[in-house]
Amino acid sequence: MAGKTQIGDWLYFCPQEITVREIYNVFPELEGTEIWEEAGVLEIPMGEKSSFDVETTQIHPKDEITLQFAKEQDAKSVFLVTFLPEDYAQAEVLMKKIIAALGGLFCGDTEDLMPRIKA
């Protein structure tokens, strides 16, 4: 993706039913990570003023493209993931670690669900 404009809004499709706790458990070594389990929110710090935020979500019933994609991926859980676009390189490392531990894939929260990061 070098040379392309990076985006900071992503969707994580997981093939199993998980909560933000399972994602949190992927990063036992990271200090400063905060989790609000009841709210379904996880915040992983990336530097002094930036974070990788994960939030449990449901796909809107009228969003037929995303619903169809989730069905094709056999996704049981979906999360909104946000970070500053300029932190893409660091966020990509976190996304790849999540995929390695829990499976699934990340897609840009765009009309065509691109770009994508898979195992």
C-alpha positions as CSV (number, residue, x, y, z in Angstrom):
1,M,0.0,0.0,0.0
2,A,3.0,2.3,-0.2
3,G,2.3,5.5,-2.0
4,K,-1.4,5.3,-1.4
5,T,-3.4,7.5,1.0
6,Q,-4.0,5.5,4.1
7,I,-7.4,5.4,5.9
8,G,-8.0,5.2,9.6
9,D,-11.4,3.6,9.6
10,W,-11.5,-0.2,9.4
11,L,-13.7,-3.2,10.1
12,Y,-12.5,-6.4,11.6
13,F,-14.4,-9.5,10.7
14,C,-13.7,-12.5,13.0
15,P,-14.7,-16.0,12.2
16,Q,-15.6,-16.8,15.8
17,E,-17.8,-15.1,18.4
18,I,-15.4,-13.0,20.5
19,T,-15.4,-9.9,22.6
20,V,-12.9,-7.1,23.0
21,R,-11.4,-9.2,25.9
22,E,-10.0,-11.8,23.4
23,I,-8.5,-9.0,21.4
24,Y,-7.0,-7.4,24.5
25,N,-5.5,-10.8,25.4
26,V,-3.5,-10.8,22.2
27,F,-1.4,-8.0,23.6
28,P,-0.4,-8.9,27.2
29,E,2.9,-7.0,26.8
30,L,1.4,-3.6,25.9
31,E,1.2,-1.2,28.8
32,G,-1.5,1.4,29.0
33,T,-4.1,-0.6,27.1
34,E,-7.6,0.1,28.4
35,I,-10.6,-2.1,28.1
36,W,-14.3,-1.3,28.8
37,E,-15.9,-4.7,28.5
38,E,-19.5,-3.7,29.1
39,A,-19.2,-1.0,26.4
40,G,-17.3,-3.4,24.1
41,V,-14.4,-0.9,23.7
42,L,-10.6,-1.5,23.7
43,E,-8.0,1.3,23.4
44,I,-4.4,0.4,22.6
45,P,-2.0,3.4,22.9
46,M,0.2,4.1,19.9
47,G,2.4,6.9,21.1
48,E,1.6,9.9,23.2
49,K,-1.4,11.3,21.5
50,S,-2.7,8.4,19.4
51,S,-4.5,5.1,19.9
52,F,-5.8,2.0,18.1
53,D,-9.4,1.9,19.1
54,V,-11.6,-1.3,18.7
55,E,-15.4,-1.2,19.3
56,T,-17.9,-4.0,19.1
57,T,-20.5,-3.3,16.4
58,Q,-23.4,-4.7,14.5
59,I,-23.8,-4.2,10.7
60,H,-26.7,-2.0,9.9
61,P,-29.5,-4.1,8.4
62,K,-29.7,-1.8,5.3
63,D,-26.0,-2.2,4.6
64,E,-26.4,-5.1,2.2
65,I,-22.9,-5.0,0.9
66,T,-21.3,-5.3,4.3
67,L,-23.8,-7.9,5.4
68,Q,-23.1,-10.0,2.3
69,F,-19.4,-9.7,2.8
70,A,-19.7,-10.7,6.4
71,K,-21.7,-13.8,5.3
72,E,-19.1,-14.7,2.7
73,Q,-16.4,-14.5,5.3
74,D,-18.5,-16.5,7.8
75,A,-17.9,-13.7,10.3
76,K,-19.4,-14.2,13.7
77,S,-18.1,-10.9,15.2
78,V,-17.5,-7.5,13.7
79,F,-15.6,-4.6,15.2
80,L,-15.0,-1.0,14.2
81,V,-11.3,-0.1,14.3
82,T,-10.1,3.5,14.2
83,F,-6.7,5.1,14.3
84,L,-5.0,8.2,12.8
85,P,-4.2,7.5,9.1
86,E,-0.6,8.6,9.7
87,D,-0.2,5.8,12.2
88,Y,-1.1,3.2,9.6
89,A,2.3,1.4,9.7
90,Q,2.1,0.8,13.5
91,A,-1.7,-0.1,13.2
92,E,-0.9,-2.6,10.5
93,V,1.4,-4.5,12.8
94,L,-1.4,-4.7,15.4
95,M,-3.9,-5.8,12.8
96,K,-1.6,-8.6,11.6
97,K,-1.0,-9.8,15.1
98,I,-4.8,-9.9,15.8
99,I,-5.3,-11.9,12.6
100,A,-2.5,-14.3,13.5
101,A,-4.0,-15.0,16.9
102,L,-7.8,-14.9,16.1
103,G,-8.2,-15.3,12.4
104,G,-10.4,-13.2,10.1
105,L,-9.5,-10.1,8.2
106,F,-9.5,-6.3,8.3
107,C,-11.2,-4.2,5.6
108,G,-11.3,-0.5,5.0
109,D,-14.6,0.9,6.2
110,T,-15.3,2.1,2.6
111,E,-18.0,1.5,0.0
112,D,-15.9,-1.4,-1.6
113,L,-14.4,-2.7,1.7
114,M,-11.0,-2.0,0.4
115,P,-8.1,-2.2,1.2
116,R,-7.9,-5.5,3.0
117,I,-5.5,-7.1,5.3
118,K,-5.5,-10.9,5.6
119,A,-3.3,-13.7,7.0
